[in-house]
Amino acid sequence: MSSNNNPQIAIRQLSNSEFLPFVVERLKERHTATLPLRGQSMRPFIEDRRDKALLQIVDQVQTGDVVLAEISKGHFVLHRIIKIKGEQVTLRGDGNLGNEHCTLNNIHAKAIGFYRKGRQILDSTDGFKWRIYSWWWLRLYPIRRYLLFILYPHIPQRFKYKQRI
């Protein structure tokens, strides 16, 4: 018997375009997936490298849901649904000012909760607190640029208007 009972674990980092199709296949088998989140597109509610999303396949989505969508081949986002018109879906990250588009077929899962601020307690997207945050944040879109600048003044390039030539 070996004196070292800890087996060696090989770690391999994958890009989202390699890893997320694997996750989507597991979700189709009716598993859930907890993903560590990267990026700042869902600020101020979800933070880069701090928070995790609990994802699940759902039969229907609606405006306001946070979903895992493939907006182009191999390019996945976890953003909120802003509008659904027929099969066309408009998405926007809470920390973004622009939109992305996909079809209902390109939505692979819905976030049913978030592990935020390093806690082990799930903030359910069906919970009262999350619904109130979401409702207000969606309605504050016309002044979101200014709110984000106040909350995150160290990244001002994100809030500048694009110059037209």
Backbone torsions as a table, in degrees:
resi	resn	phi	psi	omega
1	MET	NA	136.7	-178.3
2	SER	-74.1	143.7	177.2
3	SER	-75.7	-16.4	179.0
4	ASN	-102.3	106.0	-179.4
5	ASN	-87.5	0.8	-179.8
6	ASN	-97.2	109.7	178.2
7	PRO	-69.8	153.5	176.8
8	GLN	-74.6	133.6	178.7
9	ILE	-110.5	124.3	177.6
10	ALA	-86.8	132.5	179.5
11	ILE	-112.5	130.8	178.3
12	ARG	-131.4	125.2	177.9
13	GLN	-89.2	136.7	179.2
14	LEU	-118.9	150.9	173.3
15	SER	-74.5	161.3	177.3
16	ASN	-58.7	-36.6	-178.6
17	SER	-67.9	-21.5	175.4
18	GLU	-90.1	-41.9	-171.7
19	PHE	-80.4	-43.9	-173.3
20	LEU	-66.5	-34.2	173.1
21	PRO	-60.1	-36.0	175.5
22	PHE	-62.7	-44.4	178.5
23	VAL	-62.0	-43.8	-179.9
24	VAL	-59.9	-40.9	178.1
25	GLU	-62.3	-40.5	177.3
26	ARG	-66.5	-38.3	178.2
27	LEU	-63.8	-37.8	178.3
28	LYS	-64.0	-23.5	176.5
29	GLU	-85.0	12.2	177.5
30	ARG	71.6	24.9	170.2
31	HIS	-86.0	164.3	167.3
32	THR	-102.9	164.1	178.7
33	ALA	-138.7	136.7	173.6
34	THR	-108.4	119.0	-176.3
35	LEU	-114.3	130.9	169.3
36	PRO	-68.5	140.5	-173.2
37	LEU	-100.9	141.0	179.6
38	ARG	-124.4	144.4	176.1
39	GLY	103.0	168.7	-176.4
40	GLN	-115.5	13.3	-174.7
41	SER	-71.7	-14.4	-179.7
42	MET	-109.4	15.1	174.4
43	ARG	-64.1	150.0	11.2
44	PRO	-93.1	-1.4	-174.1
45	PHE	-86.3	-32.3	-177.7
46	ILE	-119.3	130.1	-176.0
47	GLU	-109.6	142.7	178.0
48	ASP	-56.9	129.6	174.5
49	ARG	62.9	4.0	179.4
50	ARG	-107.4	-42.2	-170.8
51	ASP	-102.9	162.3	178.8
52	LYS	-131.5	149.5	177.6
53	ALA	-111.0	138.6	172.6
54	LEU	-99.1	116.6	-175.2
55	LEU	-108.5	148.5	178.9
56	GLN	-150.2	147.4	172.3
57	ILE	-69.9	137.2	175.0
58	VAL	-131.8	155.4	-178.7
59	ASP	-79.9	-32.0	-178.9
60	GLN	-136.1	148.1	174.2
61	VAL	-125.2	161.6	179.3
62	GLN	-141.9	167.7	177.3
63	THR	-56.1	135.0	-178.7
64	GLY	100.1	-20.1	178.8
65	ASP	-69.7	144.9	172.2
66	VAL	-95.6	123.7	-172.3
67	VAL	-130.3	155.5	170.3
68	LEU	-92.1	114.8	-176.6
69	ALA	-128.0	148.2	175.6
70	GLU	-101.5	104.5	-173.9
71	ILE	-86.4	-17.5	169.3
72	SER	-156.3	168.2	-174.7
73	LYS	-53.1	113.9	177.5
74	GLY	78.9	2.2	-179.9
75	HIS	-110.5	105.4	-176.6
76	PHE	-104.7	146.4	173.6
77	VAL	-134.4	152.7	171.3
78	LEU	-113.6	94.3	-175.2
79	HIS	-134.3	169.3	-177.3
80	ARG	-88.1	141.2	175.3
81	ILE	-76.6	125.4	179.4
82	ILE	-98.1	-37.1	-177.3
83	LYS	-154.7	144.3	172.6
84	ILE	-126.3	123.3	177.9
85	LYS	-131.3	103.1	-174.5
86	GLY	66.0	-121.6	177.9
87	GLU	-93.8	-9.0	-176.4
88	GLN	-86.9	135.0	-177.5
89	VAL	-124.4	134.7	174.2
90	THR	-107.1	129.8	-177.7
91	LEU	-119.6	153.5	172.7
92	ARG	-152.3	133.9	172.2
93	GLY	-71.0	145.7	-178.4
94	ASP	-60.7	-27.4	179.6
95	GLY	-98.2	7.7	-178.5
96	ASN	-105.2	158.2	176.1
97	LEU	-105.8	-19.5	-179.8
98	GLY	-101.9	170.3	-177.5
99	ASN	-110.4	159.0	167.7
100	GLU	-122.8	162.9	-177.5
101	HIS	-133.4	148.1	173.8
102	CYS	-157.6	-176.2	174.5
103	THR	-107.4	166.7	177.8
104	LEU	-57.8	-32.6	178.9
105	ASN	-66.2	-22.1	-179.4
106	ASN	-89.3	0.8	175.1
107	ILE	-91.5	119.6	-172.4
108	HIS	-101.6	-23.2	-178.3
109	ALA	-164.8	165.3	176.7
110	LYS	-118.9	141.4	173.2
111	ALA	-76.8	118.7	179.6
112	ILE	-98.7	-3.3	176.8
113	GLY	178.8	167.7	179.7
114	PHE	-134.8	140.3	169.6
115	TYR	-96.5	109.3	-172.7
116	ARG	-113.3	151.3	173.4
117	LYS	57.7	32.5	176.7
118	GLY	74.6	6.7	-179.0
119	ARG	-81.7	155.7	176.7
120	GLN	-93.0	2.4	-179.1
121	ILE	-95.6	132.3	-177.8
122	LEU	-81.0	127.6	169.2
123	ASP	-88.7	103.4	-177.5
124	SER	-71.2	139.5	176.9
125	THR	-72.4	-11.0	174.2
126	ASP	-90.9	-5.2	-177.9
127	GLY	-73.9	157.9	-177.5
128	PHE	-59.7	-46.5	-177.5
129	LYS	-60.1	-47.7	-178.3
130	TRP	-64.7	-40.8	179.9
131	ARG	-64.7	-39.0	178.2
132	ILE	-67.0	-47.3	176.8
133	TYR	-54.6	-49.2	-176.2
134	SER	-63.0	-44.5	-178.5
135	TRP	-59.4	-48.2	-179.1
136	TRP	-66.4	-44.9	-175.3
137	TRP	-63.3	-38.6	177.7
138	LEU	-63.1	-39.2	-178.4
139	ARG	-77.2	-18.8	179.6
140	LEU	-87.8	8.7	-177.1
141	TYR	-51.7	-42.2	-178.4
142	PRO	-59.3	-26.0	179.8
143	ILE	-114.4	11.9	-177.1
144	ARG	-58.7	-38.9	179.6
145	ARG	-53.0	-43.9	-176.9
146	TYR	-75.4	-38.5	177.4
147	LEU	-63.5	-43.0	179.4
148	LEU	-65.8	-36.8	178.2
149	PHE	-64.9	-39.2	178.0
150	ILE	-65.9	-43.2	-178.2
151	LEU	-72.4	-33.4	-174.6
152	TYR	-132.4	65.9	-177.0
153	PRO	-67.1	-17.3	-178.7
154	HIS	-77.5	-3.8	175.9
155	ILE	-125.7	59.1	-174.5
156	PRO	-67.2	-24.7	-178.9
157	GLN	-59.7	-23.1	-178.5
158	ARG	-71.5	-21.4	-171.6
159	PHE	-111.5	7.0	178.4
160	LYS	-78.1	147.0	174.1
161	TYR	-72.6	144.8	177.5
162	LYS	-76.7	134.2	179.2
163	GLN	-80.6	138.8	175.9
164	ARG	-97.1	138.6	-179.4
165	ILE	-104.0	NA	NA
